[in-house]
Amino acid sequence: MADMKTGTTTVGLIYDGGIVLAADKRASMGHIAYEDESEKIYRINESMAVTNAGDVGDSLTIIRFLKSHARLYEFERNERMSARAAATFLSNIMNANRYYPYIVQLVIGGFNGKPELFDLTPMGAILERDKYAVSGSGTEPALTTLDNDYKKGMSEKDAVALAVKAVEAAKKRDIYSGGVGASVYVIDAKGVREVPKDKVEKIVKELTSA
């Protein structure tokens, strides 16, 4: 039996005051759509979240490592782990396993006085982004949408709408991206919060009727 994978499209983008993370919800097994309500965004602490694309088992293992280390980090230092520190920690793990790699690509978003956004490759390379990051099999259509519509200094509302638009564009063109709606999280000085599903559904309806 084929491994379960999140063929996936995940998006992270910086707006004026925070980060938006978004992802589709399809999990696939080979060429089969195995699940259409899979969660691919994980809250690590109250100022950081991570999206995953790739093998589900590898992704969950990496997320468990990070959650455990983030708790230890906060206990030892009496401060929250930042997205930058998380990226370095995971980079070390992934690079150490480069000859038997974790089949994952991660987007890490956090707020540490300012928005922080990082993209990690399976070999552990860290790519810091100052606009947006995309991962997964739907990267090309999502990236095209962001290239065309992203504006520096955009509002939270516009950033959420654009993130959903990018995910929906990928769902139209990539057979491994899909599922019911999209997961969307906002990270700012107030913390990490999920955008209500009814708001996401409203954006999707507006996009399909445009």
C-alpha positions in Angstrom: 0.0 0.0 0.0 1.3 3.5 -0.8 2.2 5.8 2.0 -0.3 8.5 2.8 0.9 11.9 1.5 -0.4 15.4 1.6 0.0 16.2 -2.1 -0.9 19.6 -0.8 -0.7 23.3 -1.3 0.3 25.4 1.7 0.8 29.1 1.6 2.4 31.6 4.0 2.4 35.4 3.5 3.3 38.5 5.3 0.9 41.3 5.7 1.1 44.6 7.6 1.2 43.4 11.2 1.4 39.6 10.9 1.4 36.3 9.0 -1.3 34.3 7.2 -0.9 30.6 6.8 -3.3 28.6 4.6 -3.6 25.0 3.3 -5.9 22.8 1.3 -7.3 19.7 3.1 -6.7 16.8 0.8 -4.6 13.8 1.8 -3.8 11.3 -1.0 -2.5 7.7 -1.1 -0.9 7.1 -4.4 -3.4 8.4 -7.0 -6.4 8.1 -4.6 -7.9 11.0 -2.7 -7.8 9.4 0.8 -9.2 12.2 2.9 -10.7 15.6 2.2 -10.6 17.1 5.7 -7.0 16.7 6.6 -5.4 19.4 8.8 -2.0 20.6 7.6 -1.4 23.6 9.8 -0.1 23.1 13.4 0.0 25.6 16.2 3.4 25.2 18.0 3.0 27.9 20.6 1.1 31.1 21.0 3.3 33.0 18.5 4.1 30.3 15.9 2.5 27.8 13.6 3.8 25.4 10.8 2.4 24.0 7.6 3.4 20.7 6.2 3.6 19.1 2.7 4.8 15.6 2.1 4.6 12.3 3.8 2.1 12.3 6.6 4.1 10.1 9.0 7.3 12.1 8.5 5.4 15.4 8.9 3.8 14.3 12.2 7.1 13.1 13.5 8.8 16.4 12.7 5.9 18.3 14.3 6.1 16.2 17.5 9.9 17.0 17.7 9.2 20.7 17.3 6.3 20.8 19.8 8.4 19.0 22.4 11.5 21.2 21.9 9.3 24.4 22.0 8.0 23.4 25.4 11.5 22.6 26.7 12.8 25.8 25.2 10.2 27.9 27.0 10.7 26.0 30.3 14.5 26.6 30.2 14.6 30.2 28.9 11.3 31.5 30.2 10.4 32.8 26.7 8.7 31.4 23.7 10.6 29.8 20.9 10.6 32.1 17.8 10.1 31.0 14.2 13.7 31.6 13.5 14.8 29.4 16.4 12.4 26.7 15.2 13.7 26.9 11.7 17.3 26.4 12.9 16.3 23.5 15.2 14.4 21.7 12.4 17.1 22.4 9.8 19.7 20.6 12.0 17.4 17.6 12.4 16.6 17.4 8.7 20.1 18.0 7.5 21.4 15.3 9.9 19.0 12.9 8.2 19.8 14.0 4.6 20.9 10.5 3.5 17.6 9.1 4.7 15.5 12.2 4.6 12.2 13.2 6.1 10.0 13.7 3.0 8.5 17.0 4.1 8.6 20.7 3.1 7.6 23.0 5.9 6.5 26.6 6.1 7.1 28.2 9.5 5.3 31.5 10.4 5.7 33.4 13.6 5.5 36.8 15.2 8.5 37.9 17.4 8.0 41.7 17.5 7.6 41.5 13.7 6.4 38.8 11.3 8.8 36.0 10.5 8.4 33.5 7.6 10.7 30.6 6.7 10.6 27.8 4.2 12.4 24.5 4.9 13.4 21.9 2.3 13.7 18.2 3.0 17.5 18.5 3.2 17.3 21.2 5.9 17.9 24.3 3.8 16.4 27.4 5.4 14.9 30.0 3.1 13.8 33.2 4.9 10.9 34.9 3.0 10.0 38.6 3.1 6.8 38.3 1.1 5.4 34.8 0.8 6.2 31.1 0.7 4.5 28.2 -0.9 5.0 24.4 -0.6 3.6 21.2 -2.0 2.4 19.9 -5.4 0.2 22.9 -6.1 3.1 25.3 -5.8 3.0 26.6 -9.4 -0.6 27.8 -9.6 -0.5 29.2 -6.0 2.8 31.0 -6.7 1.4 32.5 -9.9 -1.5 33.9 -8.0 0.7 35.4 -5.3 3.1 36.8 -7.9 0.3 38.6 -9.6 -1.7 39.8 -6.6 0.6 40.2 -3.6 1.2 43.8 -2.3 3.5 44.8 0.5 1.7 46.3 3.4 -1.6 44.7 2.6 -4.3 44.4 5.3 -5.1 41.3 7.3 -8.4 41.0 5.5 -6.8 41.2 2.0 -4.0 38.8 3.0 -6.5 36.2 4.2 -8.5 36.5 0.9 -5.3 36.2 -1.2 -4.1 33.2 0.7 -7.4 31.5 0.1 -7.3 32.5 -3.5 -3.9 31.0 -3.9 -5.0 27.7 -2.4 -8.2 27.6 -4.5 -6.1 28.2 -7.7 -4.0 25.2 -6.8 -7.0 23.0 -6.1 -8.3 23.8 -9.6 -5.0 22.7 -11.4 -3.3 20.2 -9.1 -5.0 16.8 -8.7 -3.3 16.2 -5.4 -4.7 19.4 -3.8 -8.3 19.7 -2.9 -10.6 18.9 0.0 -13.4 20.7 1.7 -12.5 24.4 1.9 -9.2 25.5 3.3 -7.5 25.9 6.7 -6.4 29.5 7.4 -4.5 30.8 10.4 -3.5 34.4 11.4 -0.4 35.0 13.5 0.1 38.5 15.0 1.0 40.3 18.2 -2.2 38.9 19.8 -1.2 35.3 19.1 -2.2 32.4 16.8 -5.8 32.1 15.8 -7.8 30.1 13.2 -10.0 32.0 10.7 -13.6 30.7 11.2 -14.7 28.3 8.6 -17.7 30.4 7.6 -15.5 33.3 6.7 -13.3 31.1 4.6 -16.4 29.6 2.9 -17.6 33.1 2.1 -14.3 34.0 0.5 -14.4 30.8 -1.6 -18.0 31.6 -2.8 -17.0 35.2 -3.7 -14.1 33.7 -5.7 -16.2 31.2 -7.6 -18.9 33.7 -8.4 -16.4 36.4 -9.6 
